[in-house]
Amino acid sequence: MTDNLGPNLEEEIKTEILKCKQEHGEGWGMCFFNNFDGYLPGGFMRYISQPIRSQHRPHEKGSEIKRKQTLDEFFATIDKAIEKVNIAPEQIFVARTSYHDSTYGVGVLDNEIFELIIPIYIELRKMGYNHYPDLTS
């Protein structure tokens, strides 16, 4: 994934997503975004206990912006990005409830949520966050 900020970052990201869709078909969303949806409202990362969320625990390979933030600060930035791209948190909650059975017999998020969160992901990348580990680990 492209982590360098360039003048065509948004187009580069869209190209990466399209390539992932072509290579992975129905599984493209999990392949590309991995745990990104867990950082969004209602996601599993939001349920980490407050003492841990408020501690500063930088990932050595994270971007400069992410290394300076606690999880609570990161969540606040994500929420601002969601607001900036005009997506209601309720839309994320609804999309997250849409599952289908995978070939492995476990529920997998439908691609509806992944299509919905593309603008959020792009906005965060424009702010300087890296694909990995900032947004997808």
N, C-alpha and C positions, 0 to 999 in steps of 0.2 A: 504494500500500500504506500502511496505517496505521502510522506510526512513533511516534505518541504513546502513552505508556503510560496506559491508562485502566482503570477497574475491570472492564470487560468485554472486556479485550484478547483473551483466549482465544476468546470467541465472535465477536469482530470478525474474528480471523484465520480461523476456521473458515468464516465467511461469505464472506471474500475468496477462500478456496480453492474453495468451492462455486461461486461466481460464475465463477472461472477454469475450473473443470471444465465448466460450462454453455457458456461462450463458446468454449473451445478443444478440447473433446472429448478424444480420445486424447492430444493434445499438451499437456494441462494441466500435467503435472508439470514438463516442461522450461520451459514458459512461466512458471510461478510460481516455481520454485526455481532456475532457471538453473544456476549453478555451485555451489550449496550442497552438493551431495553430494561435491564435490571436497575439501571441508574435513573430511569424515568419515573415519574409519579406512579405509585402503586407497584413498582418493581421491587424485587427481593432485596436489593442493596439498601433501599429506603427503610428497611426494618432492622438494620443493624442497631445495636443499643447506642443510646446517646453518648455515653462516655467515649466509646470508640469513634463515633462520627465526629466528635469535637477535637480529637487528638490530631496532631500534625504527624502524618506517617507517609512521607514521600517515597515514591517508587524511583529508584535511582535512574531508570531508563525513561521516566516520564518527561513530558515537555516542561519547560521552565514554568509556565503558568500553573500546571497541575502540581508540580513539586512544592509550590508555595501555598497550596490550599489544604484545608481539612476536608473531610467528606461533606460536612454540612455546607461549607463554602462552595464546593463543587456542585452540590445539589442546587444551591441558590442560583449559580450561574446557568445550570441546565434549565431551571425554571424560567429564567430571564430569556434564554434562547427560545424556549417553547412559546413564550408570549410574543417574542419578536417575529416569529414565523407564523403567528396567528393560528396556532393549534391549541384547542381547548384540552386541558388534562383529561376531561371526560371522554374525549375521542380516543385517547390512549387506553383508558380503562376498558372501554367497549371493545376496541381492537384486540386487546390482550386476552379477552375471554374467548376468542375465536380459535379453536384448536381443530386439528384433524389427526387421525391415527397415522403414524409413520409405518414404514415397512418393518420397524423393530417392535411395533406393538405399543409404543408410548405416544402420548399426546405431544404434538409439535405445534407451535404457534403457526397460524396461517400467515401467509405473506402480506395480508392486509396491514398488519402492524408495521412490517418492515417498509412497505411503501409509504405509510404515514410518517414514519420517523426520519426519512431521508432528509427533509429540509432542516430538521433539528441537528442531525449529524453534520450536515454541511455547515451550518451556522457555527457550531462548536469548533469545527476544523478551521474556519475562517478566523476564529478568535485565537488560534494557536495551539489547540489541543492536537495530540498525535492520535492516529488510528489505534495503535498499540503502544504502550499499555493504557494510555489515558482513557480511551472510550470503549474498548472492547475486551479488556481483561476481566 
